[in-house]
Amino acid sequence: MKSYQEWEALRSELRFREGAFINGEFVPAISGETFPSVNPATEEVLVNVASCDTADIDVAVSHARAAFQSGVWSQMAPRARKKVLLRLAQLLDQHRDELALLDTLEMGKSISEMVAIDIPDTIDCFEWTAECIDKVYGEIAPTGVDTLALISHEPCGVVGCITPWNYPLMMAAWKVAPALAAGNSVILKPSEKSVLSLLRLAELAKEAGIPDGVFNVVTGYGHTAGKALALHQDVDVLAFTGSTRVAGMLMGYAGESNMKRVWLEAGGKSPNLVFADADLDKAAQTAAVAIFGNQGEVCIACSRLYVDASVKDEFVEKLVAAAKRFQPGDPLNPATTMGPLVDKAQLDTVARYVNSAIEEGGRVLLGGVPEHQTGEGFFVEPTIIDNAHNGMTFVKEEIFGPVLAVCTFETEEEAIRLANDSQYGLGSALWTESLSRAHRVSRQIQAGMVWVNTWGEGDTTVPFGGVKASGNGRDKSLHAFEKYTDVKNVMIRLS
């Protein structure tokens, strides 16, 4: 790990890309408009980036469609596509420090977390997905002897990806890698709050050998560029990670346009169940990571803690002690465990929910309502609120910040009921030394992912996604290919 001084030195050498990346080159927005990329730790403007809208999306889609129909990528031999994506993974590895620094500066993630989690996961996603390309086989259906039915998986065409700001590079990789691997052309619309690492990704993709027009990054706001991408008649698939509210809007846009396939990884309000027989020390340490890691700006953050009433006091004491190691600081300092929130709007959101929790009877055990001094960054302390229950606003709604609700239960049945009493169903965790309880409870929790005696673990081989208002489809694993391919049946009469 580099020292703080080494990261500062590398920062002085950075070059920020300003234009959208369309058809293999950086271009300004047709309108000439820009928006600022802001460092949330200092509130300084890093660079002004092209603010694209409908006209730019039209151009990007036109190039993406032309590239797809030409077959320069879509009809390339799978093994050849694999070599290109493996080369891209190598380039990402070679530029790992630069990419880590870009996301830290623009989003506020701690540089230690970028180096330990985001960058390795991104590289692994491209490597693993590339290796899958020439190992996805078709099928022969069990028809009669007079026919031959061939079932194949073909690229869909033009894929639009709309990605969030909290894990800029990693979340984009989860969508872009399988979409490209399957042979599609891709238009990535990253959040306007974190674009710099994705523009660099596009540049490296071209260097790796991805043809012009196959991978485009169009920067802009969600209500302009994002909406235009979702409404476009010539986009075949839309893949999104973000809020449940926006996910619903995108489904509507698909219905208004060409009935494009829409895959959604939306909001979460993950429960964390701690039973009396659990390893309380390990559970407390992990519970702190599960809500205060990445400043709580995590879709699978376990923001609802349910503790067996018989061990509640003991567990909360351990939890508060574990939480105190998450102190906000300069994200370029390798010792920092929490960076700033992404912007002032997110800070205000956290403050609003903490205030509502207090007004509804919550008792602050740690942290509290954040205060902000202009020019000093958007920092907030880890916050734990006791006396919470499922009827409270901050327990029901996704905050996307370091705020933990502490609730209790008396029985296993009550724990399951409380965990499932939510519109969301993304992640969940439970802690118990009983193998029977682990199986029994995990089967009944309504979530796409359940962690037992751990949280957040997983690699590219396992699917990621949720149920209910948390969305549909899965990122990562072979299941990701299902989102970006069409199943074709060719029936041949033999006699």
Secondary structure, DSSP 8 states (H G I E B T S, - for coil): ---HHHHHHHHHH-----SEEETTEEE--TT--EEEEE-TTT--EEEEEE---HHHHHHHHHHHHHHHHHTTTTTS-HHHHHHHHHHHHHHHHHTHHHHHHHHHHHH---HHHIIIIIHHHHHHHHHHHHHHGGG---EE----TTEEEEEEEEE-SEEEEEE-SSSHHHHHHHHHHHHHHTT-EEEEEE-TTS-HHHHHHHHHHHHHT--TTTEEE----IIIIIHHHHH-TT--EEEEES-HHHHHHHHHHHHHTT--EEEEE-----EEEE-TTS-HHHHHHHHHHHHHGGGG--TT---EEEEEGGGHHHHHHHHHHHHTT--B--TTSTT-SB---SSHHHHHHHHHHHHHHHHTT-EEEE--S----TTS------EEEES--TTSHHHHS---SSEEEEEEESSHHHHHHHHH-SSEES--EEE-S-HHHHHHHHHHS-SS--EESSSS---TTS-B--EETTBSS-BSTGGGGGGSEEEEEEEEE--
